[in-house]
């Protein structure tokens, strides 16, 4: 039998008495699960088209059409690429990780399977810093000054378990208490013992998601695995932000899916 190692983070996997309650329902489940593949493709094509046309036009203007095509390819693979949809009737936007976005380097490299989530209008992508908790494995950050901030950590599962194949599942990495004890400190910067006030196991389209609520600080974490990657979707808020916007923050956490 293989063993699971989390030595990279320096935290022991101590048993946790926190109860896990499974449920199959969530307010946004239907909305996100019915987010059509066609719409996802349209959003991806739209992003590529807008970026491509802009870069080709600039290159052609200076008389380098062939070089322009090379610039397009490089431009789409480097840096941040917009992935937000237009607001829906409720004023919420859907973010989908663009297929063209760079990433996927490190131990057990593979292309990153896209993920989606929803945020209220007003949340924007912010630059990722290697100084952040989670370091170079932070794939994305969003924030809203008055509501809170979120980030996504995407890490190769080979960093934590050497017997998982290319279709990893979160339950193979470990039960909820082990996952939160190992990765919680990466999010809040300290031991999570005594800070988990609620935990649940949810399942969408055959994939399980571990969800945790911690305080203090106020933090929501959704963890899952896909391909050979572990995904940690984390939301942080101060006391005032939590008091005013906790329902929206919980809705954001519930909307996270790997597609």
Secondary structure, 3 states (H helix, E strand, C coil): CCCECCCCCCCCCCCCCCCCEECCCCCCHHHHHCCCHHHHHHHHHHHHHHHHHHHHHHHHHCCCHHHHHHHHHHHHHCCCCCCECCCCCCCEEEEECCCCCCCCCCCCCCCCCCEEEEEECCCEECCCCCCCCCHHHEEEEEEECCCEEEEEEEEEHHHCECCCCCCCCHHHHCCHHHHHHHHHHHHHCCCCCCCEEEEEEEEECCEEEEEEEECCCEEEEEEEEECCEEEEEEEEECHHHHHHHHHHHHHHHHCCEEC
